[in-house]
C-alpha cells in the first residue's frame, strides 16, 4: 500500500512539475522535453569538464556539404603555444572572398561541439565567404586572458595571411555564440583600440557580455532550460579566476566605456535565456553610439536552442544569420 501511495505521489509531482515548467517556459515546436530539466552547477566542476572535453575532442566532425572544403591550420598564440584553426571555404576559388572569424560557445570552458561545424559550413556556403573557426584553449586550465588572446591571435593570423588564404582583408568579420560572442565583441573592442586591421561586421549569437549579472533576465532565469543564471555565475568564476588582468572590457564587453567606432552588428537573443537582457543592452549601447546594429529577439527559444539542428526554428535562424552575413559582406 505504501509503495502505491509513493507511486501516486511521484506521478502527481511529475504532472505538476510538467505543468509548471510548460507555463513558465513554453518553448517553440520541436522541444517537447527540454524545459523539464534544470542543469546543476556541478556540471561545471573540474572533473566534469575534463570528461566533457575529452568526449568532445574524440567526436568526429560532420562532413562539409558539397562544394565546401575544410582546411586545418596551426598557428602560434601570443604565448607561443600552438592552436588550431579550421577553415571552411568553396572548393574552387575564383576570387578573394570575405571571411568570418568565428569563436565557439561553451561557457569558455568547453571545447567546440561538432554540430557548430555544421553551421560554419552553412555560413560559408550561404553567405559566399570563408569561415575561420578558432580552437582557443578553454578556461578550465587556461582562464582569462588566454581564451581571449588565443582568439585575437586567430584574427591576427587571418589578417596577416589574407593574401595566401584568398581572403579580402577589407571584408573580415568576427562572430561567436554564447561565450564566443564575448570573445568576438572583445576582439572588436581591441581592434578599435589597436587598429590592427579592418573589421566590417560582428555577429553575436546569444552572447555573454556582462560579468555583473544584474539584469532582469538573469534574476528571472535561475532555472531556465539548458543554461541558467547559476551556471553563468560558476562560468564567470572559472573564466576570471585570475581577475581581468587590466583588460576589464575585454573580459566583459558590456563594461566598455565607449562603443562608438565599433563595427556594425547582428545580435541575436533568446526569450528564455538568462543572458537575454545582456544582448539587448549591448544592442542599445551600440545604437546610442551610432553603430548600425540589428537585434533579433527570438520567441520560444532558450540558450543554445540551435544545438538541435533539425528543428524549424534552428533552420530559420541559421538562414537569418546567413542573410545578415551576406548583406555585411556583399551589399
N, C-alpha and C positions, 0 to 999 in steps of 0.2 A: 504493500500500500504506500509506504514511504517513497519507494522508487517511482511509483506512478505520479505522486504529487510533485516530486522533484522534476520529473519529465515535463509535466504540465506547466510548472513554473518556468522551466527553461524555454519551452515553446512560446509561452506568453511574453517572456522577456525579449526573446528574439523578434517576435512580432512587433513589440513596442519599439525596440531599437530600430528596426527596419522603417517603421512609420516615422519616427523622429528624424532619422537621417534623410529620408526622402523629402521630408518637409524642409529641413534646413539646407540640404544640398541637392536640389532637383537637377540632376545632370542631363546633358544632351543625350539624344538617342545614340545607343551603341556602348553605353557604360552602365549596365544594369546593376552591377555589384560593387563597383569601385567606391561609392560613397558609404559603404557599410564598414569600411576598415579605417582605423586610425593608426598611423605609423608611430611607434615609440622612439624616444630619443636614443635608446640603446642601440638602434640600428647604425648610429654614427660612432660607435665605440671603436677603439684602435683595432681590436680583434676582428670585428665585423667588417671593417673597412679593408683589412688585409685579405680576408676571404673574398669579399666582393670584387676587389681589384684583380686578384688572381683569376677569378672567374671571367671577368670582362676581358682581361688580356688573352685568355685562351679561346675566346669566341671568334668564329670566322666572320669576316666582313661580307655583307651581301654583294653579289656581283653587280657592277655598274650596268645600266641599261645599254642597249645597242647604240653605238655611236659615241659613247663616253669612255674615255681611257683613264685608268688610275695609275699614278706615279708615286714613288716614295723618295723623299729626300731626307738626308740627315744634316742638321745644322748645329753650329755652336751657339751656346747661350752667352749671356753676359758673364756668367760664372765659369765659362769654358767647358761646360758639360754638353753632351750630345743629346738632342731631342729630335723627334721625327716630325716631318710634315707630309701629309698625304694630299696629293693634288689631283683634282678631277678636272678634265678638260676634253673637248672634242677630239676624236681620234685623228682627224685631219685638220690641221691649222692652215688657213689661207691668209690670215692676217693676225695682228696683235689683238688680244681680247682684254676686256675688263677682268678684274679679279676680286672676289670676295675672300678676305682672310677671316676664317671662322674659328671661334673658340667654344668648345662644348660645355654643357652644364654638368651638374653632378655635385653641387654643394662645394665646389673647389676641391673636394676630397675623393671624388670617384673618377675613374678613367672614363673616356668616351665610350658610350654603348654602341654596338653595331648598327642599331636602327638609325642613328644620326647620320651615318654614312649614306644610307638610302636617300635621305633628304639632301645631302651635299651633291650627290649625282643629279638629283632633280633640279636643284638650283642651277647647276652648270648647264643642264640640258634646256631648261625652260627660260632662263634669263640670258642665255647666249654668252656665258662667261666661263672663266676658270674659277675654281674654288680651292683655296689652300687651307687645309684643316690642320691646326697646330696641336700636337700631342704634348701639352705642357705637363710638367711634373705637379703632382697633386699635394694638397696641404696636409695630409696625414703625416707625411715625412718631410714635406717641404712647405712650411707655412709662408704667408706673405713676407717678403715681396716676390718669392720665387715663381709662383704661377704667373703673376703679372709680368715679371721681367722675361720669362720664357715666351709669353705671348708677344711682347714687344720685340724680342729677338726674331720671332717668326715674321712679324710685319716688316722689320728691317731687312730680313733676307729677301722678301718679295720685292721691296723697293730696289735693293742693290742688284738683284738678278733679274729684273723685269725684262731686259732685252733678251737674255738667254732663254727665259721661260715664255717668250712671246706674249708678254703682258704689257698693256698700255699703262705707263706709270701715272698718267693723269686720271685714270679711272680705276682706282683701288678703293675698296670699301672694307669696313670691319663689321663683323656680326657675331652674335652668340645668343645662346639660350640660357636662361637662369643665371648661374654663376658666370657662364660665358658672356652674358650680357654685361655684367660688371666689368669683365676684362676688356670687352670691346669698347665700352664707354670710357674706361680708364686709358686705353691706348689713344682714343680720340683726344682726351684731355692732354696727355703727354705730348702728342704730336703738335697740338696747338702751342704748347709751351716751347717745344724744341724745334719745330718746323723742319722735321726730317724729310717729309715728303707730302704729297697731296693725298688727302682723303676726301672722296666725293660723297660718302654716304656712311651711315651706321644703322644696322638692323638689330634691334634689341628685342628679343622674344622672351616674354615673361621674366624680365631682368631682376636680379638682385642689385639694389642700388644704395640702400641706406642702412648702415650698421646701427643706427639709433633705435630702430624697430619701434617707433612711436605712432605709426599710422593707425587709423581706424580698422583697416582690413587686417592688420597684424593682431589687433585686440580681438577681433571677431573670429578669426580663423585659427584658433588654437588646436582644433581637431579636424581641419579640412582634409579632403581626400588627398592621398599620396604625399603631399608636403604640407607642413603646418608651422605655426609660429614657434613651437617648441623645438622643432628640428632646425629652424633658422637660427635660434639662439645658440644651439650647440655648434652649428656650422660656423658662425662668426667666432666663437671661442677657439675653434681649431684653426681657422684661417688666420686670425690675428693673434695667435699665441705669442708672437714676438713683438706685438704692437704694430704701429703703422710706419715705423722707420722714417718718420719725417715726410711721408707721402700720404697724408690723410685723405686727400680727394681721390688718389689713385686706388686706395683701398676701398673707399666708399664714395663713389662719384657724386652722390647727392649732396655731399658736404663741400663741393666746389663752391667758391665764392663768385665765380664768373662763368657764364655759359655762352656769352657772345663769341662768335668766331668758330664755333664747333660745326662739323658737317651736318647736312640735312639728315633727318632721322625717320625711321619707321619704328614705332614702339607698339608692341602687342601685349595686352594684359588679359588675364582670365578672371571670370566673375568670382569663382570660389577659390581664390588664391590669397594667402596672407600677404603676398608681395604686390597685390593688385594696385594699391594706392601709391606705392613707390614709383611704379611705372607712370601712372597718371601725373604725379607730382613732377617727375622729371620732364615729361612732355610739356607741362605748363611752364616749367622753368626755361625750357628751350624756346617756347613760343614767346615768352616775355622778353627774351634776349634777341628776338628777331630771327631765330633759326627756323627754317622750314621743317616742320615735323608733323607726321600723321600718326594718329592714335587709332588702334583697333581694340575695342573693348568687347571681347568675345563672350557671349552669353552661354550659360550652361556648361562651362568648361572649368577645369581645375589645373593646377600647376603640373606641367608635364603631360597634359592630355594627349599630346601627339605621339607619345610612345606607342599608342595603339594606331598604327599607320593606316589601317584599313577602314576606320570609321569615316563617315561622310564629313564630319566637322574637321577632322585632320586633313583630309584631302582638300577641302575647301580652303583652309587657312594656308596650306602649302602653296596653293595657286595664288592666293592673295600676296604672300611673301614674294613669290616669283615675279608677279606683276610689279611690285614695288621695286625690286632689284632691276628689272628690265627698264623701268622708267628712269631710275637713277643712272643707269649705265648708257642708255641708248637714246633718250629723249631730251 
